[in-house]
Amino acid sequence: MNPTVGIAILYVPVVLFGVLFAVSFWREPRQFRNSIYLSLFILCLATNLLMGFGQEWMVLPILLVIVMCPIVVTLFLGINSVVVARHEGLSRTTILPGLLALAIVLFFVAFPILSALRAPQWLVGIAGLIVLEGIWFFFTFTALLLYSWLYRVLPKRRRYDYIIIHGAGLQGTQPTPLLRGRIDKAVRLWNRQEGFGKLIASGGQGADEAISEAEAMSRYMQDKYKIRETDIILEDRSTTTLENLRYSQSIMNERSGGSRYRCALVTSDYHVFRAAEYAHRLHLKADGIGSHTKGYYWPTAFIREFVAISLDHRSPYVIIACIWLISAMLQYFGPALPALFR
């Protein structure tokens, strides 16, 4: 085969995933599939470039990086889990980095352990399914980590008719530090557009809260920034991210009287993409804008977000399980199939 033709064939996946990403991103940047297209494009491009160099000395450094990455990530997650627990207390949320670190360890040692124990074939098969699901899990985790960062840093210089502030819990009647960060970010955005548009404080009242999050946010903005009450709209029924958006959308639709509007969703940086994706589902023209999150808490928060997004996009996990099940059934019943057709 002509070397030029061979190189062209190798770059077909690069072009394919590059075009898919460009078209999908141009049509709608708030889609999970964009993260998959982008990562596959980068993976194929990097593979082809490395193959094109043809330098044998590069093999050892690359293998070293591949081996060291899981070790470094596992150690980081384990340490981070301890740090988060010290700052935030022990809970199901704060142990997420530790659980992910444990999953990485099991991912690599499962087969050697089962082999050493001479485990039955069915148990090895189940371990194989878990490993396959794990490959997709870690690939999409990395893909979303990269793409959510890209989405956050994209320039957003529009003038917004509404700026929605997502609630994040109270300390008594005062916003938590996390919520204050969101409010401060929203007010800076509002000031940047010279007070144009309305601020929507979105958050209901929990069973253990004296007032709604929306009311607490409104008081905070009036006290600290001297924002007029008429510039603030309260949405005090929501208890979830989707409800934040749905109830705020109802308010904006009613106030706009059918005319078009654009809004900003201000939330913590780790939460931006999921909020933006939910807005896309509701056909809401909105940009996600993130406020700063403390570095030690970011891994825990992002893992939680990724789990929530994975539950919304669980069909690949189901497909992998179905393929594995069909393969297992063929392997088990395969020898008996010819006799059935005699």
Secondary structure by P-SEA (a helix, b strand, c coil): ccaaaaaaaaaaaaaaaaaaaaaaaaaccccaaaaaaaaaaaaaaaaaaaaaaccccaaaaaaaaaaaaaaaaaaaaaaaaaaaaaacccccccaaaaaaaaaaaaaccaaaaaaaacccaaaaaaaaaaaaaaaaaaaaaaaaaaaaaaaaaccccccccbbbbbbcccccccccaaaaaaaaaaaaaaaaacccbbbbbbbbbcccccccaaaaaaaaaaaaccccccccccccccccaaaaaaaaaaaaaaaaccccbbbbbbccccaaaaaaaaaaaaccbbbbbbccccccaaaaaaaaaaaaaaaaaaaaaaaaaaaaaaaaaaaacccccccccc
